[in-house]
Amino acid sequence: MFNTCRLSVSFLILLLFSPEGTAHQATPEKEHKFRLSMFEAPDTRQSDMMTRLYQDLFRRLGIAVEIESLPMKRASMQANSGKIDGEAARIASYGKIHTHMRRVDFPVAQVIFVAYARKSDQMISEDGWDALVKGNYRIGYLRGILFSERMLHDKISPVLLSQAKSVRQGLLKVLYGRTDLFIHTRGDYLEKEKMNDRLVEASVVQTVPLYMYVHQSHQALIPKIEQALHQMKEEGRFLEICHQIYQKYASKHCLASSQPYSRIQW
């Protein structure tokens, strides 16, 4: 398992730079940046950390990089069409749907999907998706998070499912009994919404590693990117960046013995 810092992450990469060229060969007028789009993180520390990670990565590659935030759906459309160069944090199976995207085989972050429930219900469930099926629960999820949405629709009757427009709305539905569970990523939501005395994590549903993707036109870059990421891991650079960002909270986000390096929130 690779060492990873937890992040609470989607990044999108636009590569207009020719992989065969080098930065010193291009004139300022002709030089193009590898544009990387990052998911709109609920915690700015996540964005800061992933920005530093990718800035370090592309510096090692000798390629100028431009990092920007894009909504996940828009990022997918632009990356798959080749209008941008890639995405920085997507699930392993992402390329099966977005067929013009190629995965960099090195997990850069992870998301941990959990089930939030009312503390008063004492609903501590078994881990995994199958436990949700057995319980016949009314389940909410955040609209736009395709991974959890597809998993739930594959396993749970639609009459038991409910969309939420925001994490807060999803948690409030549980709090007021409109749903039994809310499936979303682990994060600081309960503390921020001042609900940690009434809601709890009932179970861990799944831990999902995330990978960088590049458009197929830049596939030749993948071995170089993987080599640079492995080098950063061996140098301890991932953990160093994580500790710089999270400081006194590093013990909750930066894990030296597990993969990936950071936990992110969607």
Backbone as a ProteinNet text record, in pm:
[ID]
protein_1_A
[PRIMARY]
MFNTCRLSVSFLILLLFSPEGTAHQATPEKEHKFRLSMFEAPDTRQSDMMTRLYQDLFRRLGIAVEIESLPMKRASMQANSGKIDGEAARIASYGKIHTHMRRVDFPVAQVIFVAYARKSDQMISEDGWDALVKGNYRIGYLRGILFSERMLHDKISPVLLSQAKSVRQGLLKVLYGRTDLFIHTRGDYLEKEKMNDRLVEASVVQTVPLYMYVHQSHQALIPKIEQALHQMKEEGRFLEICHQIYQKYASKHCLASSQPYSRIQW
[TERTIARY]
85.2	0	89	48.5	125.4	89.2	189.2	159.3	77.1	-22.9	-102.9	-147.9	-171.1	-225.8	-373.2	-457	-598.5	-641.8	-710.9	-769.9	-919.2	-998.4	-1130.3	-1145.1	-1149.2	-1109	-1171.4	-1216.3	-1179	-1093.7	-974	-883.5	-893.3	-880.5	-892	-770.8	-706.7	-582.4	-598.9	-552.8	-555	-412.2	-381	-242.8	-235.9	-196.2	-175.1	-26.4	53.5	197.7	233.5	319	360.1	448.3	415.8	496.5	634.9	655.3	789	875.8	812.4	890.6	939	1021	1066.8	1043.6	1038.6	1002.9	1102.7	1231.8	1330.5	1332.2	1269.9	1267.5	1155.6	1049.6	934.3	955.2	914	917.2	800.5	806.4	694.5	562.3	565.6	442.1	384.7	471.5	426.7	410.8	462.2	455.2	311.4	268.5	134.1	144	46	43.8	-42.4	-2	-81.1	-186.3	-307.8	-412.6	-476.2	-471.9	-521.6	-640.5	-754.4	-872.6	-895	-911	-930.5	-1076.6	-1124.6	-1261.5	-1280.2	-1401.6	-1433.6	-1448.2	-1340.5	-1335.4	-1413.6	-1483.6	-1552.9	-1456	-1334.2	-1230.7	-1114.6	-1081.1	-976.4	-840.2	-821.3	-693	-672.1	-781.2	-771.1	-721	-780.6	-740.2	-594.7	-556.3	-418.3	-320.7	-355.7	-265	-250.2	-361.9	-354.2	-286.7	-306.1	-237.7	-87.1	-40.3	104	157.4	80.5	123.3	146	49	60.3	159.3	175.1	278.4	416.1	438.5	565.3	584.2	478	485.4	525.8	458.5	485.8	616.4	659.3	792.2	898.3	880.7	975	972.6	857.4	844.6	892.2	916.8	958	845.5	722.9	605.1	531.1	497.9	417.9	276.1	220	86.2	-2.5	-126.7	-227.4	-339.9	-365.8	-464.9	-588.7	-705.2	-829.1	-939.2	-1035.2	-1149.6	-1262.3	-1319.3	-1434.4	-1535.3	-1664.5	-1763.4	-1732.8	-1761.5	-1718.3	-1777.5	-1905.1	-1968.1	-1906	-1884.3	-1822.4	-1679.8	-1608	-1471.3	-1468.6	-1561.5	-1567.4	-1589.6	-1683.6	-1716.1	-1597.7	-1532.3	-1421.7	-1300.1	-1274.1	-1158.1	-1178.1	-1292.6	-1317.3	-1319.6	-1358	-1361.2	-1226	-1129.8	-996.9	-980.7	-1082.5	-1070.4	-976.8	-965.3	-866.2	-785.3	-678	-580.8	-602.6	-681.3	-699.2	-770.4	-779	-841.3	-753.6	-757	-659.4	-706.5	-834.9	-880.7	-1012.5	-1004.2	-1123	-1108.4	-1221.3	-1219.1	-1156.2	-1118.7	-1044.8	-1121.9	-1253.8	-1334.9	-1381.1	-1335.1	-1380.9	-1361.7	-1251	-1220.7	-1313.6	-1387.6	-1481.1	-1597.4	-1632	-1740.6	-1685.6	-1577.2	-1514.4	-1396.7	-1428.6	-1338.2	-1216.5	-1212.6	-1096.2	-995.3	-1026.1	-938.1	-853.8	-728.3	-634.5	-587.3	-589	-556.7	-407.2	-362.1	-226.7	-232.7	-161.6	-178.3	-101.1	-145.4	-87.3	-193.4	-248.6	-354.5	-299.7	-362.4	-315.2	-398.2	-514.8	-602.4	-705.8	-790.4	-897.7	-1019.1	-1133.6	-1254.8	-1310	-1361.2	-1421.4	-1570.7	-1651.6	-1796.6	-1849.5	-1930.2	-1987.1	-2137.8	-2204.6	-2348.5	-2370.5	-2431.9	-2465.3	-2606.1	-2621.5	-2750.7	-2772.8	-2897.1	-2925.6	-2866.4	-2803.2	-2743.7	-2851	-2967.9	-3075.2	-3128	-3110.9	-3157	-3064.3	-2941.6	-2841.7	-2827.5	-2820.1	-2817.8	-2673.6	-2600.7	-2464.4	-2471.5	-2452.1	-2468.7	-2336.6	-2345	-2224.8	-2167.6	-2035.8	-1973	-2009.8	-2005.7	-2029.1	-2167	-2181	-2306.9	-2416.4	-2379	-2479.3	-2560.9	-2498.3	-2570.9	-2685.4	-2669.9	-2776.7	-2897.1	-2869.6	-2977.4	-3057.4	-2987.6	-3053.8	-3144	-3102.5	-3174.6	-3302.5	-3324.8	-3445.2	-3459.6	-3347.3	-3344.8	-3389.9	-3442.1	-3463	-3330.3	-3275.9	-3138	-3130.3	-3058	-3031.7	-2888.7	-2867.8	-2732.8	-2723.6	-2601.7	-2580.5	-2588.4	-2673.4	-2688	-2556.5	-2517.9	-2395.8	-2277.9	-2285	-2178	-2214.4	-2164.9	-2210.7	-2175.6	-2062.7	-2021.9	-2126.1	-2159.8	-2257.6	-2396.3	-2430.1	-2562	-2580.6	-2480.4	-2491.8	-2490.7	-2407.4	-2403.4	-2538.1	-2597.5	-2726.2	-2837.3	-2841.3	-2947.7	-2932.6	-2811.3	-2790.5	-2840.5	-2845.4	-2871.9	-3002.1	-3049.9	-3162.2	-3281.8	-3400.8	-3522.5	-3531.8	-3567.7	-3577.6	-3672.3	-3774	-3870	-3806.7	-3692.7	-3624	-3514.1	-3490.3	-3379.5	-3428	-3342.6	-3377	-3252.1	-3262	-3150.4	-3146.7	-3024.8	-3007.2	-2928.1	-2963.7	-2894.3	-2763.4	-2748.8	-2627.7	-2606	-2486.1	-2457.7	-2545.6	-2559.2	-2642.5	-2785.3	-2842.2	-2978.4	-2987.8	-2887.6	-2888.3	-2884	-2803.6	-2794.5	-2922.6	-2981.6	-3106.3	-3220	-3223.4	-3326.5	-3316.2	-3193.7	-3174.2	-3216.3	-3172.2	-3199.2	-3348.7	-3428.6	-3572.7	-3653.6	-3585.3	-3654.4	-3711	-3674.6	-3724.2	-3649.2	-3525.4	-3448.8	-3383.3	-3342.6	-3274.2	-3123.4	-3070.2	-2926	-2895.8	-2778.6	-2727.2	-2588.9	-2572.9	-2446.2	-2362.3	-2246.6	-2156	-2015.2	-1923	-1784.3	-1761.2	-1663.8	-1623.8	-1559.8	-1593.7	-1539	-1574.1	-1562.1	-1589.2	-1729.9	-1819.5	-1953.1	-2031.7	-2029.6	-2110.1	-2063.3	-1933.2	-1878.4	-1913.7	-1898.2	-1925.5	-2073	-2159.2	-2303.5	-2357.8	-2267.6	-2306	-2411.1	-2388.5	-2479.9	-2412.5	-2287	-2214.3	-2266.9	-2359.7	-2421.7	-2549.7	-2594	-2719.8	-2705.3	-2600	-2575.9	-2441	-2429.3	-2304.7	-2277.6	-2155.6	-2123.8	-2169	-2267.6	-2318.9	-2233.2	-2169.1	-2085.2	-1998	-1893.1	-1810.8	-1862.5	-1902.9	-1961.5	-1853.4	-1757.3	-1648.4	-1538.6	-1414.6	-1300.4	-1258	-1248.9	-1227.9	-1102.3	-999.8	-881.6	-912.8	-844.8	-864.5	-735.4	-750.3	-636.4	-642.2	-526.6	-517.3	-546.2	-616.9	-643.8	-592.9	-544.1	-506.2	-582.5	-602.3	-666.6	-577.1	-636.8	-561.9	-452.8	-467.5	-365.3	-235.5	-240.9	-122.9	-80.8	-122.9	-94.6	54.8	136.1	280.9	340.9	270.4	320.2	303.2	215.1	178.2	297.5	386.9	501.5	587.2	603.7	683.5	612.5	481.1	404.3	411.1	393	398.5	535.5	640	775.6	797.9	750.7	767.3	687.8	567.1	486.4	551.6	606.3	677.8	799	867.7	983.4	941.1	831.5	780.6	743.5	685.8	650.9	774.9	877.2	999.6	1071	1059.9	1123.2	1043.1	921.3	835.4	770.1	767.5	716.6	566.1	491.8	347.3	316.2	381.2	357.3	406.4	516.5	569.3	468.8	412.4	312.5	189.7	145.6	26.8	45.8	161	187.9	197.1	251.4	258.5	119.5	27.1	-108.2	-192.2	-191.2	-283.2	-225.9	-93.6	-26.6	-76.1	-141.7	-178.8	-287.1	-352.4	-454.1	-399.1	-268.3	-207	-234.4	-244.9	-266.5	-399	-494.5	-624.4	-625.5	-529.9	-534.4	-414.6	-303.1	-179.6	-135.8	-148	-118	8.8	104.1	231.6	227.6	128.7	132.3	21	-53.5	-163.9	-170.6	-251.6	-269.3	-414.5	-438.8	-345.4	-297.7	-240.4	-174	-269.3	-384	-471.3	-617.2	-697.2	-841.5	-904.1	-988.9	-1057	-1207.1	-1276.1	-1421.7	-1476.3	-1585	-1652.2	-1775.6
-119.3	0	124.6	222.2	344.5	430.6	507.8	603.7	716.8	761.2	870.8	965.6	1087	1184.7	1191.2	1200.1	1198.9	1331.4	1323.2	1444.4	1445.8	1515.1	1536	1591.5	1547.5	1567.8	1523.4	1671.7	1619.7	1718.1	1678.4	1765.7	1734.4	1838.1	1817.3	1875.2	1797.4	1842.5	1876.8	1993.1	2032.4	2033.3	1948.2	1941.2	1986.6	2113.2	2165	2163	2125.2	2117.8	1989.3	1995.7	1876.4	1789.5	1660.3	1574.5	1550.3	1570.7	1549.3	1672	1787.6	1909.6	1927.7	2025.9	2058.8	2206.3	2245.7	2382.7	2481.8	2446.8	2542.7	2555.3	2459.3	2466.1	2556.3	2572.8	2649.7	2797.6	2880.7	3023.9	3060.9	3175.9	3213.2	3218.7	3260	3269.6	3132.3	3032.2	2901.5	2801.7	2836.2	2742.7	2729.4	2606.9	2580.5	2513.8	2538.3	2480.4	2355.4	2264.3	2144.9	2188.2	2198.9	2252.4	2140.1	2156.5	2055.7	2111.1	2048.8	2095.9	2014.7	2084.4	2020	2029	1926	1926.8	2043.1	2090	2201.1	2146.9	2150.6	2085.9	2163.9	2093.2	2161	2214.6	2167.6	2212.2	2264.8	2392.7	2452.4	2388.4	2324.6	2257.1	2143.6	2079	1972.3	2028.4	2140.5	2204.6	2248.2	2305.5	2351.1	2235.3	2124.3	2011	1951.1	1929.2	1871.8	1966.8	2096.4	2194.2	2181.8	2174.4	2161	2030	1924.6	1793.5	1797.8	1851.1	1851.9	1956.3	2065.7	2161.7	2097.8	2022.4	1951.9	1847.8	1771.8	1667.7	1724.9	1829.9	1883.3	1961.2	2014	2074.9	1970	1851.2	1742.1	1697.8	1710.3	1671.2	1780.2	1899.5	2010.1	2065.8	2054	2098.7	2203.6	2314.3	2416.4	2363.8	2388.3	2338	2452.1	2448.8	2543.9	2465.9	2495.2	2421.2	2508.3	2451.7	2527	2437.3	2498.7	2424.5	2424	2305.7	2290.9	2197.8	2220.9	2122.1	1987.7	1880.1	1747.7	1708.6	1740	1702.9	1779.2	1907.1	1988.4	1942.2	1907.9	1859.2	1733	1642.8	1517.9	1545	1632.7	1661.8	1723.9	1818.5	1886.9	1796.7	1713.8	1625.2	1517.4	1454.2	1344.5	1392.1	1517.9	1572.7	1625.6	1631.3	1680.1	1829.4	1898.7	2042.8	2075.8	1982.7	1994.5	1866.2	1864.4	1756.8	1638.4	1652.8	1539.8	1576.9	1481.6	1501.9	1439.3	1499.6	1462.6	1362.1	1343	1252.4	1188.4	1070.2	995.6	849.3	778.4	638.4	550.7	429	340.1	305.2	295.5	254.8	372.1	489.9	610.6	601.1	542.4	533.1	441.4	354.3	266.1	345.1	453.6	538.6	650.5	711	820.6	760.4	710.1	619.8	687.6	819.4	889.1	923.2	881.7	911.1	789.7	815.6	709.3	729	621.7	628.9	623.6	706.6	698.5	601.6	491.6	382.1	408.3	510	545.7	624.8	570	640.8	763.3	875.7	999.9	1042.3	982.4	1017.9	908.7	924.2	827.4	897.4	840.1	884.6	765.8	793.7	690.7	720.7	635.6	653.5	590.8	667.9	621.1	643.9	579.6	597.9	679.1	795.6	879.9	845.6	837.5	801.7	881.3	879	945.1	864.3	933.9	867.2	797.8	858.8	802.1	670.5	646.3	520.9	404.3	435.7	332.6	234.7	290.4	211.1	188.7	107.4	73.3	-47.7	-24.4	-128.3	-197.1	-312.5	-377.1	-291.7	-302.4	-229.1	-290.6	-207.8	-257.9	-223.2	-232.3	-199.7	-302.2	-427.5	-532.4	-512.8	-454.3	-430.2	-331.6	-241	-144.9	-214.5	-316.3	-392.1	-468.7	-532.7	-613.1	-528.8	-404.6	-322.2	-259.9	-259.7	-198.5	-53.2	17.7	155.4	254.5	367.4	482.8	558.2	572.9	620	745	843.7	964.6	966.6	1041.7	1057.1	1193.4	1241	1372.3	1363.5	1444.9	1447.8	1490.3	1419.1	1452.6	1364.9	1290.4	1196.8	1063.9	1043.6	931.7	796.7	788.9	659.3	607.6	688.4	643.6	630.5	719.6	713.6	582.5	543.6	420.3	296.4	297.3	182	163	271.9	262.3	217.8	272.9	236.3	92.5	39.2	-100.9	-196.5	-149.9	-239.9	-211.8	-88.3	-46.7	-9.4	-41.8	-4	148.4	200.6	346.3	414	342.8	404.3	433.7	371.2	392.9	498.1	550.1	642.7	786.5	877.4	1019.4	1102.2	1194.4	1282.9	1402.2	1453.2	1577.4	1674.9	1802.8	1904.9	1948	1920.2	1957.3	1857.6	1856.1	1768	1806.7	1935.1	1981.2	1929.8	1940.3	1892.3	1742.6	1667.5	1523.6	1487	1559.2	1533.3	1574.5	1685.3	1730.4	1631.3	1569.9	1469.5	1353.3	1313.8	1208.2	1258.8	1378.4	1434.7	1442.1	1477.7	1494.1	1371.5	1259.8	1134.1	1112.3	1194.6	1174.1	1060.5	1036.4	920.1	856.1	731.2	661.5	681.7	690.5	701.5	803.2	863.1	948.8	896.7	858.1	802.6	913.7	937.1	1038.9	1011.8	1095.2	1073.4	1115.2	1051.8	1089.1	1227.4	1308	1443.2	1509.8	1641.1	1718.1	1777.8	1715.4	1771.5	1785	1681.3	1684.7	1795.5	1811.7	1917	2055.1	2072.5	2203.2	2240.4	2141.1	2167.1	2160.1	2139	2129.4	2020.2	1906.6	1793	1671.6	1686	1568.4	1515	1586.1	1532.4	1455.8	1464.1	1398.5	1297.1	1311.5	1218.6	1150.5	1029.1	952.8	881.2	831.9	740	600.9	546.5	414.6	302.8	327.3	224.2	285.8	212.5	247.3	165.5	232.1	163	113.4	200.1	158.9	264.4	218.9	307	298.9	414	417.9	497.8	434.6	509.6	593	704.7	795.7	810	827.8	830	952.4	992	1094.9	1031.7	1106.7	1064	1170.4	1126	1219.1	1182.3	1280	1252.7	1160.6	1078.6	979	1040.5	1165.7	1231	1252.1	1238	1256.3	1126	1015.4	884.7	859.7	915.4	895.1	952.1	1043.1	1102.2	1011	914.3	835.7	768.6	699	637.6	739.5	858.2	961.7	1012.5	1028.3	1073	969.3	842.2	735.2	729.3	742.5	739	854.4	973.3	1089.1	1073.7	1018.5	997.2	895.6	789	690.9	755.3	840.7	908.6	999.6	1070.8	1157.3	1076.3	959.1	870.6	826	782.9	734.2	844.1	965.9	1079.2	1125.8	1074.9	1121.1	1255	1292.4	1424.6	1437.3	1330.5	1335.4	1368.7	1297.9	1321.8	1459.3	1502.9	1635	1744.1	1734.7	1832.7	1825.9	1705.4	1688.7	1752	1729.3	1786.5	1938.7	1992.4	2137.5	2199.1	2130	2183.3	2166.2	2045.9	2016	2046.5	2057.1	2096.3	2016.2	2079.1	2007.2	1902.5	1906.3	1806.3	1696.6	1694.3	1599.6	1454.5	1424.5	1285.7	1230.7	1318.3	1274.6	1259.9	1322.3	1329	1265.5	1254.2	1211.2	1076.3	971.8	837	785.5	744.7	697.7	552.1	477.3	332.1	279.6	367.9	318.9	391.6	341.9	397.7	442.5	554	653.2	748	860.6	950	1041.3	1068.2	1164.8	1128.3	1176	1155.1	1284	1273.6	1392.2	1377	1490.1	1493	1539.1	1477.9	1521.9	1601.3
0	0	0	-77.2	-81.5	39.5	88.9	194.1	135.8	211.4	157.7	266	232.2	321.9	295.4	400	376.7	319.4	236.4	186.7	194.8	208.5	188.3	88	-250.7	-368.8	-442.5	-683.3	-814.6	-885	-937.6	-1012.4	-1159.4	-1246.4	-1391.6	-1458.2	-1550.2	-1609.7	-1754.7	-1793.9	-1933.7	-1981.9	-2074.4	-2121.7	-2265.1	-2282.6	-2416.5	-2449.1	-2349.7	-2367.3	-2439.7	-2535	-2609.1	-2523.5	-2501.2	-2415.6	-2470.1	-2599.7	-2653.1	-2639.2	-2617	-2604.9	-2463.6	-2441.1	-2307.2	-2285.1	-2155.6	-2124.1	-2182.3	-2185.1	-2230.7	-2382	-2452.6	-2597.1	-2647.2	-2568.7	-2613.6	-2586.1	-2676.7	-2653.8	-2565.5	-2494.5	-2407.7	-2482	-2612	-2687.3	-2719.5	-2735.2	-2779.4	-2664.8	-2547.4	-2435.6	-2386.9	-2366.3	-2316.4	-2179.8	-2095.8	-1962.7	-1960.1	-1874.6	-1846.7	-1745.3	-1788.5	-1701.6	-1620.3	-1491.4	-1398.5	-1321.7	-1334.1	-1263.1	-1137.1	-1026.4	-898	-857.3	-790.9	-740.5	-643.8	-633	-544.2	-402.2	-327.7	-196.6	-92.1	-2.3	107.4	212	210.3	303.2	219.3	234.2	151.1	174.2	288.3	311.8	213	174.3	74.8	-57.6	-98.6	-222.9	-216.2	-102.8	-86.8	-97.4	-35.8	-36.3	-175.5	-243.5	-376.4	-474.7	-454.7	-539.1	-522.9	-399.7	-375.8	-431.8	-414.9	-464.5	-615.1	-687.3	-832.9	-883.2	-811.9	-849.7	-838.5	-731.8	-713.5	-822.9	-851.5	-953.8	-1089.1	-1133.7	-1266.9	-1272.6	-1158.4	-1154.1	-1183	-1128	-1152.3	-1298.3	-1361.1	-1501.3	-1596.5	-1542.3	-1627.3	-1711.7	-1662.5	-1736.1	-1653.5	-1716.4	-1648.5	-1628.8	-1511	-1480.8	-1433	-1473.1	-1426.9	-1360.9	-1234.3	-1156.9	-1137.3	-1167.5	-1155.2	-1100.1	-1033.7	-980.4	-1082.3	-1103.3	-1191.9	-1126.5	-1147.7	-1103.8	-1168.1	-1097.4	-1141.7	-1276.8	-1299	-1425.3	-1541.4	-1522.7	-1627.5	-1654.5	-1548.6	-1565.2	-1649.8	-1624.6	-1700.9	-1848.9	-1879.2	-2018.3	-2090.9	-2026.3	-2091.9	-2106.4	-2006.9	-2014.3	-2119.1	-2118.1	-2211.6	-2356.9	-2377.9	-2513.4	-2557.7	-2465.2	-2499.6	-2488	-2437.4	-2419	-2303.6	-2212.1	-2105.9	-2103	-2024.4	-2037	-1945.3	-1842.8	-1754.6	-1626.1	-1536.8	-1406.1	-1298.9	-1182.4	-1082.1	-979.2	-962.3	-856.6	-895.7	-954.1	-995.2	-954.5	-947.7	-905.3	-1013.1	-975.6	-1065.3	-1191.4	-1182.1	-1297	-1382.5	-1352.6	-1422.3	-1573.6	-1616.5	-1758.6	-1836.2	-1767.1	-1837.3	-1896.9	-1833	-1881.3	-1968.7	-1923.2	-1997.7	-2074.4	-2191.6	-2263.9	-2325.1	-2325.9	-2379.2	-2269.6	-2147.1	-2034.5	-1998.9	-1959.1	-1924.3	-1780.3	-1703.1	-1560	-1534.7	-1442.9	-1389.1	-1271.9	-1280.7	-1184.8	-1055.9	-984.3	-854.9	-778.7	-670	-596.4	-523.9	-545.5	-485.2	-364.8	-347.1	-235.4	-218.3	-119.3	-99.8	-40.5	-66.3	2.2	79.7	197.7	281.4	290.8	230.3	236.5	364.9	437.3	563.6	563.4	657.7	676.6	803.6	789.7	904.2	952.7	1086.2	1144.7	1272.9	1322	1449.1	1564.1	1654.1	1769.5	1853	1863.3	1945.4	1889.8	1760.2	1700.3	1731.8	1778.6	1809.5	1692.7	1573.8	1451.8	1406.7	1477.8	1439	1347.8	1220.6	1119.5	1089.7	1024.9	973.7	861.1	842.3	733.9	599.3	494.4	359.6	306.6	174.2	107.9	138.1	153.8	172.2	299.6	401.4	526.3	505.6	410.4	381.6	320.2	239.4	175.1	279.5	371.5	474	564	588	684.8	634.4	503.3	445.8	490.4	493	541.5	434.2	479.8	392.2	387.4	268.5	255.2	168.4	217.4	141.3	90.7	-16.5	-72.1	-139	-158.3	-218.5	-369.7	-428.1	-573.1	-638.9	-743.3	-816	-782.3	-671.8	-637.8	-702.6	-824.6	-906.3	-846.4	-776.9	-722.1	-623.2	-523.7	-423.7	-485.2	-577.4	-641.1	-717.2	-795.2	-873.9	-785.9	-683.8	-594	-525	-480.4	-411.7	-506.1	-625.6	-719.7	-768.8	-763.3	-800.6	-693.1	-567.3	-456.2	-381.1	-385.4	-302	-388.9	-342.8	-414.5	-425.1	-542.4	-560.1	-461.8	-416.4	-323.7	-188.2	-159.8	-32.8	-43.1	-163.5	-185.8	-195.6	-147.5	-146.8	-175	-271.6	-303.4	-209.5	-186.9	-111.9	-198.3	-190.3	-268.8	-204.2	-76	-2.6	109.6	163.6	277	395.2	418	529.9	516.5	396.7	376.3	400.9	355.2	376.5	523.2	599.8	743.5	815.6	773.2	836.3	812.8	696.2	669	766.9	799.3	899.1	1036.6	1069.1	1201.1	1230.5	1130.2	1150.4	1108.6	1084.9	1062.9	924.3	828	691.5	621.8	663.9	618.6	740.1	724.1	833.6	828.4	705.6	686.5	577.3	586.4	479.7	442.6	315.3	268.3	207.2	265.7	211.7	264.5	224.4	264.4	409.2	469.7	605.5	600.9	697.2	702.2	833.8	836.2	957.2	955.9	881.5	861.3	991.3	1073.8	1195.7	1288.6	1298.2	1383.3	1328.2	1196.9	1136	1145.2	1132.6	1138.2	1280.4	1377.1	1518.6	1541.2	1477.1	1489.5	1553	1597.2	1645.1	1777.6	1841.1	1962.1	1930.6	1803.5	1765.8	1652.3	1571.8	1461.6	1479.1	1423.7	1434.2	1302	1288	1179.3	1220.9	1151.8	1187.5	1131.1	1017.1	956.3	848.7	812.4	696.6	579.4	474	359.5	264.3	231.3	142.3	142.8	132.4	113.6	-32.5	-97.5	-242.3	-275.5	-335.1	-379.3	-502.8	-515.8	-628.5	-708.4	-838.3	-929.4	-1020.3	-1066.6	-1169	-1304.9	-1389.2	-1527	-1623.6	-1739	-1844.9	-1971.7	-2057.8	-2186	-2268.5	-2351.7	-2428.6	-2516.6	-2553.2	-2634.9	-2558.1	-2425.4	-2341.5	-2273.2	-2327.6	-2268.2	-2251.6	-2340.6	-2333	-2205.4	-2141	-2016.3	-1895.3	-1903.6	-1785.8	-1718.1	-1789.3	-1720.3	-1645.5	-1702.8	-1636.4	-1511.2	-1520.3	-1404.4	-1292.8	-1328.1	-1227.4	-1161.7	-1240.5	-1185.5	-1088	-1124.2	-1037.3	-907.8	-916.1	-796.2	-702.8	-759	-676.8	-609.1	-681.2	-623.6	-508.9	-527.4	-421.2	-298.1	-320.2	-208.7	-132.7	-206.4	-144	-66.2	-113.2	-45.7	76	91.3	199.6	171.3	44.9	8.1	33.7	11.6	34	179.9	270.1	412	454	395.9	428.1	391.7	271.8	229.2	319.5	351.3	434.8	572.1	632.7	764.7	758.6	650.4	634.9	628	562.9	545.2	671.5	728.3	838.3	975.9	986.1	1109.2	1230	1327.3	1449.5	1426.2	1309.3	1277.1	1186.9	1169.2	1075.2	1112.2	1240.6	1281.6	1229.9	1201.2	1150	998.3	932.4	786.4	716.8	784.7	719	775.1	694.4	739.6	673.6	754.4	700.6	660.2	705.3	685.1	596.1	531	450	317.2	229.8	96.7	83.7	20.8	-28.7	79.2	35.3	128.5	202.7	147.3	210.7	190.9	282.1	271.8	221.9	122.9	74.6	89.8	88.8	97.4	-36.9	-79.4	-201.8	-166.2
[MASK]
++++++++++++++++++++++++++++++++++++++++++++++++++++++++++++++++++++++++++++++++++++++++++++++++++++++++++++++++++++++++++++++++++++++++++++++++++++++++++++++++++++++++++++++++++++++++++++++++++++++++++++++++++++++++++++++++++++++++++++++++++++++++++++++++++++++++++

